[in-house]
């Protein structure tokens, strides 16, 4: 069970690193999409 948890954590860390890298690479696009969605009132974003 612990091995699975470690593998899952590693996978999540890799996923979030990929996500952060994508967000950094497409920052303008990401911000424009986020502001569009936020302005449409469809989803409320809570950034840390």
mmCIF entry with sequence, helices, sheets and N, C-alpha, C, O atoms, coordinates in Angstrom:
data_MODEL
# 
_entry.id   MODEL 
# 
_entity.id                         1 
_entity.type                       polymer 
_entity.pdbx_number_of_molecules   1 
# 
_entity_poly.entity_id                      1 
_entity_poly.type                           'polypeptide(L)' 
_entity_poly.nstd_linkage                   no 
_entity_poly.nstd_monomer                   no 
_entity_poly.pdbx_seq_one_letter_code       
;(UNK)(UNK)(UNK)(UNK)(UNK)(UNK)(UNK)(UNK)(UNK)(UNK)(UNK)(UNK)(UNK)(UNK)(UNK)(UNK)
(UNK)(UNK)(UNK)(UNK)(UNK)(UNK)(UNK)(UNK)(UNK)(UNK)(UNK)(UNK)(UNK)(UNK)(UNK)(UNK)
(UNK)(UNK)(UNK)(UNK)(UNK)(UNK)(UNK)(UNK)(UNK)(UNK)(UNK)(UNK)(UNK)(UNK)(UNK)(UNK)
;
_entity_poly.pdbx_seq_one_letter_code_can   XXXXXXXXXXXXXXXXXXXXXXXXXXXXXXXXXXXXXXXXXXXXXXXX 
_entity_poly.pdbx_strand_id                 A 
# 
loop_
_entity_poly_seq.entity_id 
_entity_poly_seq.num 
_entity_poly_seq.mon_id 
_entity_poly_seq.hetero 
1 1  UNK n 
1 2  UNK n 
1 3  UNK n 
1 4  UNK n 
1 5  UNK n 
1 6  UNK n 
1 7  UNK n 
1 8  UNK n 
1 9  UNK n 
1 10 UNK n 
1 11 UNK n 
1 12 UNK n 
1 13 UNK n 
1 14 UNK n 
1 15 UNK n 
1 16 UNK n 
1 17 UNK n 
1 18 UNK n 
1 19 UNK n 
1 20 UNK n 
1 21 UNK n 
1 22 UNK n 
1 23 UNK n 
1 24 UNK n 
1 25 UNK n 
1 26 UNK n 
1 27 UNK n 
1 28 UNK n 
1 29 UNK n 
1 30 UNK n 
1 31 UNK n 
1 32 UNK n 
1 33 UNK n 
1 34 UNK n 
1 35 UNK n 
1 36 UNK n 
1 37 UNK n 
1 38 UNK n 
1 39 UNK n 
1 40 UNK n 
1 41 UNK n 
1 42 UNK n 
1 43 UNK n 
1 44 UNK n 
1 45 UNK n 
1 46 UNK n 
1 47 UNK n 
1 48 UNK n 
# 
_struct_asym.id          A 
_struct_asym.entity_id   1 
# 
loop_
_struct_conf.conf_type_id 
_struct_conf.id 
_struct_conf.pdbx_PDB_helix_id 
_struct_conf.beg_label_comp_id 
_struct_conf.beg_label_asym_id 
_struct_conf.beg_label_seq_id 
_struct_conf.pdbx_beg_PDB_ins_code 
_struct_conf.end_label_comp_id 
_struct_conf.end_label_asym_id 
_struct_conf.end_label_seq_id 
_struct_conf.pdbx_end_PDB_ins_code 
_struct_conf.beg_auth_comp_id 
_struct_conf.beg_auth_asym_id 
_struct_conf.beg_auth_seq_id 
_struct_conf.end_auth_comp_id 
_struct_conf.end_auth_asym_id 
_struct_conf.end_auth_seq_id 
_struct_conf.pdbx_PDB_helix_class 
_struct_conf.details 
_struct_conf.pdbx_PDB_helix_length 
HELX_P HELX_P1 AA1 UNK A 2  ? UNK A 25 ? UNK A 2  UNK A 25 1 ? 24 
HELX_P HELX_P2 AA2 UNK A 27 ? UNK A 40 ? UNK A 27 UNK A 40 1 ? 14 
# 
_struct_conf_type.id          HELX_P 
_struct_conf_type.criteria    ? 
_struct_conf_type.reference   ? 
# 
loop_
_atom_site.group_PDB 
_atom_site.id 
_atom_site.type_symbol 
_atom_site.label_atom_id 
_atom_site.label_alt_id 
_atom_site.label_comp_id 
_atom_site.label_asym_id 
_atom_site.label_entity_id 
_atom_site.label_seq_id 
_atom_site.pdbx_PDB_ins_code 
_atom_site.Cartn_x 
_atom_site.Cartn_y 
_atom_site.Cartn_z 
_atom_site.occupancy 
_atom_site.B_iso_or_equiv 
_atom_site.pdbx_formal_charge 
_atom_site.auth_seq_id 
_atom_site.auth_comp_id 
_atom_site.auth_asym_id 
_atom_site.auth_atom_id 
_atom_site.pdbx_PDB_model_num 
ATOM 1   N N  . UNK A 1 1  ? 0.837   -1.197 0.000   1.00 0.00 ? 1  UNK A N  1 
ATOM 2   C CA . UNK A 1 1  ? 0.000   0.000  0.000   1.00 0.00 ? 1  UNK A CA 1 
ATOM 3   C C  . UNK A 1 1  ? 0.874   1.251  0.000   1.00 0.00 ? 1  UNK A C  1 
ATOM 4   O O  . UNK A 1 1  ? 0.580   2.231  -0.684  1.00 0.00 ? 1  UNK A O  1 
ATOM 5   N N  . UNK A 1 2  ? 1.958   1.198  0.782   1.00 0.00 ? 2  UNK A N  1 
ATOM 6   C CA . UNK A 1 2  ? 2.830   2.366  0.850   1.00 0.00 ? 2  UNK A CA 1 
ATOM 7   C C  . UNK A 1 2  ? 3.571   2.575  -0.476  1.00 0.00 ? 2  UNK A C  1 
ATOM 8   O O  . UNK A 1 2  ? 3.807   3.709  -0.893  1.00 0.00 ? 2  UNK A O  1 
ATOM 9   N N  . UNK A 1 3  ? 3.935   1.463  -1.133  1.00 0.00 ? 3  UNK A N  1 
ATOM 10  C CA . UNK A 1 3  ? 4.596   1.584  -2.434  1.00 0.00 ? 3  UNK A CA 1 
ATOM 11  C C  . UNK A 1 3  ? 3.665   2.268  -3.428  1.00 0.00 ? 3  UNK A C  1 
ATOM 12  O O  . UNK A 1 3  ? 4.093   3.109  -4.218  1.00 0.00 ? 3  UNK A O  1 
ATOM 13  N N  . UNK A 1 4  ? 2.404   1.903  -3.381  1.00 0.00 ? 4  UNK A N  1 
ATOM 14  C CA . UNK A 1 4  ? 1.433   2.529  -4.282  1.00 0.00 ? 4  UNK A CA 1 
ATOM 15  C C  . UNK A 1 4  ? 1.320   4.018  -3.983  1.00 0.00 ? 4  UNK A C  1 
ATOM 16  O O  . UNK A 1 4  ? 1.245   4.844  -4.893  1.00 0.00 ? 4  UNK A O  1 
ATOM 17  N N  . UNK A 1 5  ? 1.310   4.347  -2.693  1.00 0.00 ? 5  UNK A N  1 
ATOM 18  C CA . UNK A 1 5  ? 1.187   5.751  -2.311  1.00 0.00 ? 5  UNK A CA 1 
ATOM 19  C C  . UNK A 1 5  ? 2.394   6.546  -2.800  1.00 0.00 ? 5  UNK A C  1 
ATOM 20  O O  . UNK A 1 5  ? 2.261   7.672  -3.278  1.00 0.00 ? 5  UNK A O  1 
ATOM 21  N N  . UNK A 1 6  ? 3.591   5.931  -2.669  1.00 0.00 ? 6  UNK A N  1 
ATOM 22  C CA . UNK A 1 6  ? 4.800   6.611  -3.133  1.00 0.00 ? 6  UNK A CA 1 
ATOM 23  C C  . UNK A 1 6  ? 4.754   6.807  -4.643  1.00 0.00 ? 6  UNK A C  1 
ATOM 24  O O  . UNK A 1 6  ? 5.099   7.875  -5.149  1.00 0.00 ? 6  UNK A O  1 
ATOM 25  N N  . UNK A 1 7  ? 4.329   5.774  -5.355  1.00 0.00 ? 7  UNK A N  1 
ATOM 26  C CA . UNK A 1 7  ? 4.240   5.886  -6.810  1.00 0.00 ? 7  UNK A CA 1 
ATOM 27  C C  . UNK A 1 7  ? 3.204   6.939  -7.197  1.00 0.00 ? 7  UNK A C  1 
ATOM 28  O O  . UNK A 1 7  ? 3.418   7.718  -8.126  1.00 0.00 ? 7  UNK A O  1 
ATOM 29  N N  . UNK A 1 8  ? 2.089   6.956  -6.482  1.00 0.00 ? 8  UNK A N  1 
ATOM 30  C CA . UNK A 1 8  ? 1.041   7.930  -6.763  1.00 0.00 ? 8  UNK A CA 1 
ATOM 31  C C  . UNK A 1 8  ? 1.545   9.345  -6.504  1.00 0.00 ? 8  UNK A C  1 
ATOM 32  O O  . UNK A 1 8  ? 1.282   10.260 -7.284  1.00 0.00 ? 8  UNK A O  1 
ATOM 33  N N  . UNK A 1 9  ? 2.275   9.516  -5.399  1.00 0.00 ? 9  UNK A N  1 
ATOM 34  C CA . UNK A 1 9  ? 2.819   10.836 -5.078  1.00 0.00 ? 9  UNK A CA 1 
ATOM 35  C C  . UNK A 1 9  ? 3.809   11.280 -6.144  1.00 0.00 ? 9  UNK A C  1 
ATOM 36  O O  . UNK A 1 9  ? 3.803   12.439 -6.559  1.00 0.00 ? 9  UNK A O  1 
ATOM 37  N N  . UNK A 1 10 ? 4.656   10.362 -6.584  1.00 0.00 ? 10 UNK A N  1 
ATOM 38  C CA . UNK A 1 10 ? 5.623   10.695 -7.629  1.00 0.00 ? 10 UNK A CA 1 
ATOM 39  C C  . UNK A 1 10 ? 4.904   11.076 -8.918  1.00 0.00 ? 10 UNK A C  1 
ATOM 40  O O  . UNK A 1 10 ? 5.305   12.015 -9.605  1.00 0.00 ? 10 UNK A O  1 
ATOM 41  N N  . UNK A 1 11 ? 3.845   10.347 -9.241  1.00 0.00 ? 11 UNK A N  1 
ATOM 42  C CA . UNK A 1 11 ? 3.087   10.649 -10.453 1.00 0.00 ? 11 UNK A CA 1 
ATOM 43  C C  . UNK A 1 11 ? 2.425   12.017 -10.345 1.00 0.00 ? 11 UNK A C  1 
ATOM 44  O O  . UNK A 1 11 ? 2.417   12.789 -11.303 1.00 0.00 ? 11 UNK A O  1 
ATOM 45  N N  . UNK A 1 12 ? 1.870   12.309 -9.173  1.00 0.00 ? 12 UNK A N  1 
ATOM 46  C CA . UNK A 1 12 ? 1.240   13.609 -8.980  1.00 0.00 ? 12 UNK A CA 1 
ATOM 47  C C  . UNK A 1 12 ? 2.272   14.729 -9.061  1.00 0.00 ? 12 UNK A C  1 
ATOM 48  O O  . UNK A 1 12 ? 2.022   15.777 -9.656  1.00 0.00 ? 12 UNK A O  1 
ATOM 49  N N  . UNK A 1 13 ? 3.442   14.491 -8.449  1.00 0.00 ? 13 UNK A N  1 
ATOM 50  C CA . UNK A 1 13 ? 4.486   15.517 -8.492  1.00 0.00 ? 13 UNK A CA 1 
ATOM 51  C C  . UNK A 1 13 ? 4.906   15.770 -9.937  1.00 0.00 ? 13 UNK A C  1 
ATOM 52  O O  . UNK A 1 13 ? 5.073   16.917 -10.349 1.00 0.00 ? 13 UNK A O  1 
ATOM 53  N N  . UNK A 1 14 ? 5.075   14.693 -10.703 1.00 0.00 ? 14 UNK A N  1 
ATOM 54  C CA . UNK A 1 14 ? 5.455   14.836 -12.106 1.00 0.00 ? 14 UNK A CA 1 
ATOM 55  C C  . UNK A 1 14 ? 4.368   15.597 -12.866 1.00 0.00 ? 14 UNK A C  1 
ATOM 56  O O  . UNK A 1 14 ? 4.669   16.480 -13.670 1.00 0.00 ? 14 UNK A O  1 
ATOM 57  N N  . UNK A 1 15 ? 3.104   15.253 -12.608 1.00 0.00 ? 15 UNK A N  1 
ATOM 58  C CA . UNK A 1 15 ? 1.987   15.907 -13.289 1.00 0.00 ? 15 UNK A CA 1 
ATOM 59  C C  . UNK A 1 15 ? 1.957   17.392 -12.976 1.00 0.00 ? 15 UNK A C  1 
ATOM 60  O O  . UNK A 1 15 ? 1.781   18.215 -13.873 1.00 0.00 ? 15 UNK A O  1 
ATOM 61  N N  . UNK A 1 16 ? 2.131   17.743 -11.688 1.00 0.00 ? 16 UNK A N  1 
ATOM 62  C CA . UNK A 1 16 ? 2.070   19.152 -11.314 1.00 0.00 ? 16 UNK A CA 1 
ATOM 63  C C  . UNK A 1 16 ? 3.275   19.920 -11.849 1.00 0.00 ? 16 UNK A C  1 
ATOM 64  O O  . UNK A 1 16 ? 3.165   21.101 -12.178 1.00 0.00 ? 16 UNK A O  1 
ATOM 65  N N  . UNK A 1 17 ? 4.436   19.245 -11.935 1.00 0.00 ? 17 UNK A N  1 
ATOM 66  C CA . UNK A 1 17 ? 5.599   19.900 -12.529 1.00 0.00 ? 17 UNK A CA 1 
ATOM 67  C C  . UNK A 1 17 ? 5.344   20.161 -14.009 1.00 0.00 ? 17 UNK A C  1 
ATOM 68  O O  . UNK A 1 17 ? 5.693   21.223 -14.525 1.00 0.00 ? 17 UNK A O  1 
ATOM 69  N N  . UNK A 1 18 ? 4.738   19.196 -14.689 1.00 0.00 ? 18 UNK A N  1 
ATOM 70  C CA . UNK A 1 18 ? 4.387   19.391 -16.093 1.00 0.00 ? 18 UNK A CA 1 
ATOM 71  C C  . UNK A 1 18 ? 3.402   20.547 -16.226 1.00 0.00 ? 18 UNK A C  1 
ATOM 72  O O  . UNK A 1 18 ? 3.544   21.398 -17.105 1.00 0.00 ? 18 UNK A O  1 
ATOM 73  N N  . UNK A 1 19 ? 2.398   20.570 -15.341 1.00 0.00 ? 19 UNK A N  1 
ATOM 74  C CA . UNK A 1 19 ? 1.371   21.602 -15.383 1.00 0.00 ? 19 UNK A CA 1 
ATOM 75  C C  . UNK A 1 19 ? 1.991   22.971 -15.150 1.00 0.00 ? 19 UNK A C  1 
ATOM 76  O O  . UNK A 1 19 ? 1.680   23.925 -15.863 1.00 0.00 ? 19 UNK A O  1 
ATOM 77  N N  . UNK A 1 20 ? 2.870   23.071 -14.150 1.00 0.00 ? 20 UNK A N  1 
ATOM 78  C CA . UNK A 1 20 ? 3.516   24.350 -13.852 1.00 0.00 ? 20 UNK A CA 1 
ATOM 79  C C  . UNK A 1 20 ? 4.374   24.793 -15.028 1.00 0.00 ? 20 UNK A C  1 
ATOM 80  O O  . UNK A 1 20 ? 4.407   25.977 -15.364 1.00 0.00 ? 20 UNK A O  1 
ATOM 81  N N  . UNK A 1 21 ? 5.067   23.847 -15.653 1.00 0.00 ? 21 UNK A N  1 
ATOM 82  C CA . UNK A 1 21 ? 5.901   24.184 -16.804 1.00 0.00 ? 21 UNK A CA 1 
ATOM 83  C C  . UNK A 1 21 ? 5.040   24.664 -17.964 1.00 0.00 ? 21 UNK A C  1 
ATOM 84  O O  . UNK A 1 21 ? 5.403   25.610 -18.664 1.00 0.00 ? 21 UNK A O  1 
ATOM 85  N N  . UNK A 1 22 ? 3.904   24.014 -18.165 1.00 0.00 ? 22 UNK A N  1 
ATOM 86  C CA . UNK A 1 22 ? 2.997   24.442 -19.230 1.00 0.00 ? 22 UNK A CA 1 
ATOM 87  C C  . UNK A 1 22 ? 2.442   25.830 -18.934 1.00 0.00 ? 22 UNK A C  1 
ATOM 88  O O  . UNK A 1 22 ? 2.372   26.682 -19.820 1.00 0.00 ? 22 UNK A O  1 
ATOM 89  N N  . UNK A 1 23 ? 2.047   26.052 -17.677 1.00 0.00 ? 23 UNK A N  1 
ATOM 90  C CA . UNK A 1 23 ? 1.491   27.348 -17.312 1.00 0.00 ? 23 UNK A CA 1 
ATOM 91  C C  . UNK A 1 23 ? 2.534   28.444 -17.466 1.00 0.00 ? 23 UNK A C  1 
ATOM 92  O O  . UNK A 1 23 ? 2.215   29.564 -17.865 1.00 0.00 ? 23 UNK A O  1 
ATOM 93  N N  . UNK A 1 24 ? 3.788   28.117 -17.148 1.00 0.00 ? 24 UNK A N  1 
ATOM 94  C CA . UNK A 1 24 ? 4.847   29.110 -17.319 1.00 0.00 ? 24 UNK A CA 1 
ATOM 95  C C  . UNK A 1 24 ? 5.064   29.389 -18.801 1.00 0.00 ? 24 UNK A C  1 
ATOM 96  O O  . UNK A 1 24 ? 5.258   30.535 -19.206 1.00 0.00 ? 24 UNK A O  1 
ATOM 97  N N  . UNK A 1 25 ? 5.030   28.332 -19.601 1.00 0.00 ? 25 UNK A N  1 
ATOM 98  C CA . UNK A 1 25 ? 5.305   28.479 -21.030 1.00 0.00 ? 25 UNK A CA 1 
ATOM 99  C C  . UNK A 1 25 ? 4.181   29.251 -21.715 1.00 0.00 ? 25 UNK A C  1 
ATOM 100 O O  . UNK A 1 25 ? 4.433   30.084 -22.585 1.00 0.00 ? 25 UNK A O  1 
ATOM 101 N N  . UNK A 1 26 ? 2.955   28.973 -21.323 1.00 0.00 ? 26 UNK A N  1 
ATOM 102 C CA . UNK A 1 26 ? 1.810   29.622 -21.963 1.00 0.00 ? 26 UNK A CA 1 
ATOM 103 C C  . UNK A 1 26 ? 1.114   30.536 -20.966 1.00 0.00 ? 26 UNK A C  1 
ATOM 104 O O  . UNK A 1 26 ? -0.106  30.490 -20.805 1.00 0.00 ? 26 UNK A O  1 
ATOM 105 N N  . UNK A 1 27 ? 1.908   31.366 -20.302 1.00 0.00 ? 27 UNK A N  1 
ATOM 106 C CA . UNK A 1 27 ? 1.373   32.171 -19.212 1.00 0.00 ? 27 UNK A CA 1 
ATOM 107 C C  . UNK A 1 27 ? 0.295   33.132 -19.718 1.00 0.00 ? 27 UNK A C  1 
ATOM 108 O O  . UNK A 1 27 ? -0.775  33.246 -19.119 1.00 0.00 ? 27 UNK A O  1 
ATOM 109 N N  . UNK A 1 28 ? 0.581   33.812 -20.813 1.00 0.00 ? 28 UNK A N  1 
ATOM 110 C CA . UNK A 1 28 ? -0.372  34.785 -21.340 1.00 0.00 ? 28 UNK A CA 1 
ATOM 111 C C  . UNK A 1 28 ? -1.678  34.075 -21.697 1.00 0.00 ? 28 UNK A C  1 
ATOM 112 O O  . UNK A 1 28 ? -2.764  34.521 -21.328 1.00 0.00 ? 28 UNK A O  1 
ATOM 113 N N  . UNK A 1 29 ? -1.550  32.962 -22.421 1.00 0.00 ? 29 UNK A N  1 
ATOM 114 C CA . UNK A 1 29 ? -2.732  32.202 -22.815 1.00 0.00 ? 29 UNK A CA 1 
ATOM 115 C C  . UNK A 1 29 ? -3.494  31.720 -21.592 1.00 0.00 ? 29 UNK A C  1 
ATOM 116 O O  . UNK A 1 29 ? -4.721  31.808 -21.536 1.00 0.00 ? 29 UNK A O  1 
ATOM 117 N N  . UNK A 1 30 ? -2.744  31.201 -20.597 1.00 0.00 ? 30 UNK A N  1 
ATOM 118 C CA . UNK A 1 30 ? -3.365  30.671 -19.388 1.00 0.00 ? 30 UNK A CA 1 
ATOM 119 C C  . UNK A 1 30 ? -4.124  31.771 -18.658 1.00 0.00 ? 30 UNK A C  1 
ATOM 120 O O  . UNK A 1 30 ? -5.247  31.557 -18.199 1.00 0.00 ? 30 UNK A O  1 
ATOM 121 N N  . UNK A 1 31 ? -3.514  32.949 -18.549 1.00 0.00 ? 31 UNK A N  1 
ATOM 122 C CA . UNK A 1 31 ? -4.161  34.057 -17.850 1.00 0.00 ? 31 UNK A CA 1 
ATOM 123 C C  . UNK A 1 31 ? -5.404  34.506 -18.614 1.00 0.00 ? 31 UNK A C  1 
ATOM 124 O O  . UNK A 1 31 ? -6.436  34.788 -18.005 1.00 0.00 ? 31 UNK A O  1 
ATOM 125 N N  . UNK A 1 32 ? -5.315  34.574 -19.940 1.00 0.00 ? 32 UNK A N  1 
ATOM 126 C CA . UNK A 1 32 ? -6.456  35.031 -20.723 1.00 0.00 ? 32 UNK A CA 1 
ATOM 127 C C  . UNK A 1 32 ? -7.618  34.049 -20.603 1.00 0.00 ? 32 UNK A C  1 
ATOM 128 O O  . UNK A 1 32 ? -8.772  34.460 -20.481 1.00 0.00 ? 32 UNK A O  1 
ATOM 129 N N  . UNK A 1 33 ? -7.311  32.749 -20.638 1.00 0.00 ? 33 UNK A N  1 
ATOM 130 C CA . UNK A 1 33 ? -8.365  31.744 -20.486 1.00 0.00 ? 33 UNK A CA 1 
ATOM 131 C C  . UNK A 1 33 ? -8.970  31.820 -19.092 1.00 0.00 ? 33 UNK A C  1 
ATOM 132 O O  . UNK A 1 33 ? -10.189 31.757 -18.933 1.00 0.00 ? 33 UNK A O  1 
ATOM 133 N N  . UNK A 1 34 ? -8.105  31.956 -18.072 1.00 0.00 ? 34 UNK A N  1 
ATOM 134 C CA . UNK A 1 34 ? -8.591  32.023 -16.698 1.00 0.00 ? 34 UNK A CA 1 
ATOM 135 C C  . UNK A 1 34 ? -9.475  33.245 -16.503 1.00 0.00 ? 34 UNK A C  1 
ATOM 136 O O  . UNK A 1 34 ? -10.521 33.156 -15.860 1.00 0.00 ? 34 UNK A O  1 
ATOM 137 N N  . UNK A 1 35 ? -9.066  34.389 -17.052 1.00 0.00 ? 35 UNK A N  1 
ATOM 138 C CA . UNK A 1 35 ? -9.858  35.601 -16.881 1.00 0.00 ? 35 UNK A CA 1 
ATOM 139 C C  . UNK A 1 35 ? -11.176 35.480 -17.644 1.00 0.00 ? 35 UNK A C  1 
ATOM 140 O O  . UNK A 1 35 ? -12.210 35.951 -17.171 1.00 0.00 ? 35 UNK A O  1 
ATOM 141 N N  . UNK A 1 36 ? -11.147 34.855 -18.819 1.00 0.00 ? 36 UNK A N  1 
ATOM 142 C CA . UNK A 1 36 ? -12.374 34.657 -19.584 1.00 0.00 ? 36 UNK A CA 1 
ATOM 143 C C  . UNK A 1 36 ? -13.360 33.787 -18.812 1.00 0.00 ? 36 UNK A C  1 
ATOM 144 O O  . UNK A 1 36 ? -14.542 34.111 -18.698 1.00 0.00 ? 36 UNK A O  1 
ATOM 145 N N  . UNK A 1 37 ? -12.844 32.667 -18.281 1.00 0.00 ? 37 UNK A N  1 
ATOM 146 C CA . UNK A 1 37 ? -13.713 31.753 -17.535 1.00 0.00 ? 37 UNK A CA 1 
ATOM 147 C C  . UNK A 1 37 ? -14.230 32.436 -16.274 1.00 0.00 ? 37 UNK A C  1 
ATOM 148 O O  . UNK A 1 37 ? -15.397 32.287 -15.911 1.00 0.00 ? 37 UNK A O  1 
ATOM 149 N N  . UNK A 1 38 ? -13.341 33.196 -15.601 1.00 0.00 ? 38 UNK A N  1 
ATOM 150 C CA . UNK A 1 38 ? -13.754 33.873 -14.376 1.00 0.00 ? 38 UNK A CA 1 
ATOM 151 C C  . UNK A 1 38 ? -14.803 34.935 -14.691 1.00 0.00 ? 38 UNK A C  1 
ATOM 152 O O  . UNK A 1 38 ? -15.772 35.092 -13.948 1.00 0.00 ? 38 UNK A O  1 
ATOM 153 N N  . UNK A 1 39 ? -14.615 35.662 -15.787 1.00 0.00 ? 39 UNK A N  1 
ATOM 154 C CA . UNK A 1 39 ? -15.566 36.703 -16.147 1.00 0.00 ? 39 UNK A CA 1 
ATOM 155 C C  . UNK A 1 39 ? -16.897 36.109 -16.584 1.00 0.00 ? 39 UNK A C  1 
ATOM 156 O O  . UNK A 1 39 ? -17.945 36.726 -16.396 1.00 0.00 ? 39 UNK A O  1 
ATOM 157 N N  . UNK A 1 40 ? -16.861 34.918 -17.163 1.00 0.00 ? 40 UNK A N  1 
ATOM 158 C CA . UNK A 1 40 ? -18.101 34.285 -17.586 1.00 0.00 ? 40 UNK A CA 1 
ATOM 159 C C  . UNK A 1 40 ? -18.861 33.748 -16.376 1.00 0.00 ? 40 UNK A C  1 
ATOM 160 O O  . UNK A 1 40 ? -20.042 33.415 -16.480 1.00 0.00 ? 40 UNK A O  1 
ATOM 161 N N  . UNK A 1 41 ? -18.180 33.664 -15.217 1.00 0.00 ? 41 UNK A N  1 
ATOM 162 C CA . UNK A 1 41 ? -18.839 33.206 -14.003 1.00 0.00 ? 41 UNK A CA 1 
ATOM 163 C C  . UNK A 1 41 ? -19.055 31.709 -13.975 1.00 0.00 ? 41 UNK A C  1 
ATOM 164 O O  . UNK A 1 41 ? -19.801 31.202 -13.137 1.00 0.00 ? 41 UNK A O  1 
ATOM 165 N N  . UNK A 1 42 ? -18.401 30.988 -14.894 1.00 0.00 ? 42 UNK A N  1 
ATOM 166 C CA . UNK A 1 42 ? -18.596 29.544 -14.961 1.00 0.00 ? 42 UNK A CA 1 
ATOM 167 C C  . UNK A 1 42 ? -17.885 28.852 -13.818 1.00 0.00 ? 42 UNK A C  1 
ATOM 168 O O  . UNK A 1 42 ? -18.443 27.960 -13.179 1.00 0.00 ? 42 UNK A O  1 
ATOM 169 N N  . UNK A 1 43 ? -16.660 29.262 -13.562 1.00 0.00 ? 43 UNK A N  1 
ATOM 170 C CA . UNK A 1 43 ? -15.875 28.689 -12.462 1.00 0.00 ? 43 UNK A CA 1 
ATOM 171 C C  . UNK A 1 43 ? -15.198 29.831 -11.729 1.00 0.00 ? 43 UNK A C  1 
ATOM 172 O O  . UNK A 1 43 ? -14.739 30.791 -12.349 1.00 0.00 ? 43 UNK A O  1 
ATOM 173 N N  . UNK A 1 44 ? -15.137 29.727 -10.415 1.00 0.00 ? 44 UNK A N  1 
ATOM 174 C CA . UNK A 1 44 ? -14.387 30.714 -9.647  1.00 0.00 ? 44 UNK A CA 1 
ATOM 175 C C  . UNK A 1 44 ? -13.008 30.151 -9.359  1.00 0.00 ? 44 UNK A C  1 
ATOM 176 O O  . UNK A 1 44 ? -12.880 29.060 -8.804  1.00 0.00 ? 44 UNK A O  1 
ATOM 177 N N  . UNK A 1 45 ? -11.975 30.894 -9.737  1.00 0.00 ? 45 UNK A N  1 
ATOM 178 C CA . UNK A 1 45 ? -10.604 30.445 -9.507  1.00 0.00 ? 45 UNK A CA 1 
ATOM 179 C C  . UNK A 1 45 ? -10.128 30.944 -8.155  1.00 0.00 ? 45 UNK A C  1 
ATOM 180 O O  . UNK A 1 45 ? -10.322 32.108 -7.805  1.00 0.00 ? 45 UNK A O  1 
ATOM 181 N N  . UNK A 1 46 ? -9.508  30.057 -7.404  1.00 0.00 ? 46 UNK A N  1 
ATOM 182 C CA . UNK A 1 46 ? -8.906  30.434 -6.125  1.00 0.00 ? 46 UNK A CA 1 
ATOM 183 C C  . UNK A 1 46 ? -7.430  30.118 -6.195  1.00 0.00 ? 46 UNK A C  1 
ATOM 184 O O  . UNK A 1 46 ? -7.008  29.016 -5.845  1.00 0.00 ? 46 UNK A O  1 
ATOM 185 N N  . UNK A 1 47 ? -6.638  31.083 -6.647  1.00 0.00 ? 47 UNK A N  1 
ATOM 186 C CA . UNK A 1 47 ? -5.197  30.873 -6.741  1.00 0.00 ? 47 UNK A CA 1 
ATOM 187 C C  . UNK A 1 47 ? -4.556  31.100 -5.385  1.00 0.00 ? 47 UNK A C  1 
ATOM 188 O O  . UNK A 1 47 ? -4.931  32.026 -4.666  1.00 0.00 ? 47 UNK A O  1 
ATOM 189 N N  . UNK A 1 48 ? -3.595  30.265 -5.031  1.00 0.00 ? 48 UNK A N  1 
ATOM 190 C CA . UNK A 1 48 ? -2.918  30.417 -3.741  1.00 0.00 ? 48 UNK A CA 1 
ATOM 191 C C  . UNK A 1 48 ? -2.032  31.657 -3.723  1.00 0.00 ? 48 UNK A C  1 
ATOM 192 O O  . UNK A 1 48 ? -1.386  31.940 -2.713  1.00 0.00 ? 48 UNK A O  1 
# 
